[in-house]
């Protein structure tokens, strides 16, 4: 009998899920604000669960809620997703933001196993972005790079992931 109940429950859940076409995403900077005042970020329901908040500002804390949407546009009560805030800076930690961020230092090595402090710094002044054209490379050679964010005192962040590049 328990086996039969589980099958029925599973079918019922599948039937309920099929009536929804996706989710609407809502955002607030105050998690205690009544939901009616939260900002809806999606014009159309998202279907795959992936959402990138392009309007989020660096260093701000945001709270998100989702509603399921049916084919007629009706929404369920909001639920809080597992991720409730975001910080869009790749080399930042949300609890310790780089308020005095200046730029990036780019480091290169031909051997990824050399200790990071022995890698060659490629820029004299901090770079405004992580884009960098390395003029001092040889065709056919493999190089490894990483970056560190720099603040106004010259303090560097932890290193980024190491990137492997083959010069053609």
C-alpha positions as MATLAB code, in Angstrom:
seq = 'XXXXXXXXXXXXXXXXXXXXXXXXXXXXXXXXXXXXXXXXXXXXXXXXXXXXXXXXXXXXXXXXXXXXXXXXXXXXXXXXXXXXXXXXXXXXXXXXXXXXXXXXXXXXXXXXXXXXXXXXXXXXXXXXXXXXXXXXXXXXXXXXXXXXXXXXXXXXXXXXXXXXXXXX';
ca = [
       0.000    0.000    0.000;
       2.844    2.452    0.755;
       4.301    1.694   -2.662;
       1.014    2.679   -4.313;
       0.766    5.913   -2.266;
       4.287    6.956   -3.313;
       3.445    6.432   -6.990;
       0.293    8.513   -6.676;
       2.166   11.298   -4.888;
       4.860   11.353   -7.546;
       2.318   11.558  -10.370;
       0.466   14.346   -8.588;
       3.673   16.353   -8.149;
       4.562   15.912  -11.816;
       1.099   17.062  -12.808;
       1.404   20.177  -10.621;
       4.886   20.981  -11.964;
       3.694   20.749  -15.583;
       1.191   23.556  -15.134;
       3.981   26.057  -14.406;
       5.992   27.559  -17.241;
       8.783   29.084  -15.162;
       9.701   31.556  -12.441;
       9.665   35.308  -11.957;
      12.594   36.727   -9.984;
      12.115   39.549   -7.463;
      14.787   41.560   -5.640;
      15.017   43.836   -2.601;
      17.811   45.379   -0.555;
      15.655   44.852    2.564;
      14.591   41.276    3.248;
      11.894   42.499    5.678;
      10.178   44.756    3.138;
       6.615   43.549    2.349;
       6.732   41.512   -0.863;
       4.388   43.893   -2.683;
       7.270   46.441   -2.723;
       9.912   44.054   -4.107;
      11.142   44.758   -7.658;
      10.349   42.151  -10.333;
      13.447   41.603  -12.488;
      12.048   39.301  -15.182;
       9.671   40.352  -17.956;
       9.120   36.743  -19.008;
       9.312   33.683  -16.739;
      12.727   32.024  -16.682;
      12.585   28.296  -17.291;
      15.991   26.855  -16.491;
      16.606   28.378  -13.056;
      19.604   30.419  -14.241;
      19.408   34.158  -13.732;
      22.086   36.849  -13.917;
      21.172   40.126  -12.240;
      22.810   42.583  -14.661;
      21.625   45.630  -12.683;
      23.179   44.557   -9.365;
      25.658   47.097   -8.047;
      29.084   46.163   -6.786;
      29.276   45.751   -3.009;
      25.494   45.834   -2.428;
      23.630   43.030   -0.677;
      20.463   41.844   -2.392;
      17.687   39.480   -1.388;
      15.799   37.448   -3.968;
      12.445   35.699   -4.064;
      10.858   33.564   -6.753;
       7.279   32.949   -7.821;
       6.169   30.099  -10.063;
       4.182   31.244  -13.093;
       1.508   29.276  -14.964;
       0.639   29.608  -18.678;
      -1.956   32.308  -17.904;
       0.597   34.458  -16.023;
      -0.743   33.663  -12.538;
       1.946   33.551   -9.852;
       2.286   31.490   -6.690;
       3.220   32.937   -3.322;
       6.906   33.927   -3.237;
       9.608   31.584   -1.991;
      13.187   32.415   -1.073;
      15.784   30.622   -3.221;
      18.870   29.097   -1.603;
      21.043   32.026   -2.770;
      19.740   35.204   -1.169;
      22.434   37.719   -2.091;
      25.086   38.234   -4.690;
      28.332   40.055   -5.129;
      29.354   40.445   -8.753;
      33.051   41.138   -8.279;
      35.040   38.075   -9.245;
      37.913   38.595   -6.820;
      35.973   40.049   -3.919;
      34.603   38.637   -0.738;
      31.150   39.975    0.195;
      31.979   40.534    3.862;
      35.197   42.425    3.081;
      34.624   44.511   -0.074;
      37.491   46.369   -1.730;
      36.073   49.855   -1.341;
      39.342   51.446   -2.446;
      39.848   49.192   -5.494;
      42.439   50.569   -7.939;
      42.904   47.829  -10.550;
      44.621   44.527  -11.274;
      48.166   43.209  -11.435;
      48.831   40.579  -14.114;
      51.419   37.840  -13.520;
      52.969   35.390  -16.014;
      55.129   32.281  -15.908;
      56.194   29.643  -18.424;
      55.965   27.046  -15.627;
      52.750   26.793  -13.599;
      54.533   24.870  -10.831;
      56.839   27.774   -9.916;
      55.733   29.419   -6.624;
      53.411   32.361   -7.372;
      55.717   34.918   -5.743;
      58.335   34.057   -8.399;
      55.995   34.809  -11.343;
      56.761   37.930  -13.403;
      54.467   40.910  -12.955;
      53.593   42.142  -16.473;
      52.245   45.641  -15.754;
      53.913   48.655  -14.107;
      50.679   50.315  -12.950;
      47.451   48.498  -11.954;
      45.306   47.633  -14.983;
      41.732   48.995  -15.031;
      40.336   45.636  -16.284;
      41.509   42.032  -16.500;
      41.999   42.396  -20.268;
      45.679   42.437  -21.175;
      47.660   42.059  -24.409;
      51.034   40.524  -23.607;
      53.532   41.755  -26.218;
      56.474   39.751  -24.842;
      55.456   36.219  -25.850;
      56.887   33.810  -28.426;
      54.826   31.972  -31.043;
      54.086   28.332  -30.164;
      54.965   28.771  -26.487;
      52.694   28.016  -23.511;
      52.262   30.652  -20.809;
      50.364   30.741  -17.532;
      48.695   33.846  -16.078;
      46.890   34.958  -12.943;
      45.647   38.327  -11.667;
      45.327   39.989   -8.276;
      43.068   42.921   -7.417;
      44.920   45.910   -5.944;
      43.693   48.572   -3.506;
      44.911   52.171   -3.109;
      47.595   51.105   -0.596;
      49.031   48.539   -3.029;
      47.629   45.592   -1.086;
      46.807   42.675   -3.373;
      43.954   40.190   -3.155;
      44.349   36.434   -3.287;
      45.345   35.216   -6.767;
      42.740   34.377   -9.382;
      42.601   30.961  -10.999;
      45.574   30.236  -13.256;
      44.895   30.559  -16.976;
      46.874   28.536  -19.560;
      47.510   30.278  -22.908;
      49.210   28.962  -26.053;
      50.600   31.683  -28.341;
      49.934   30.854  -32.013;
];
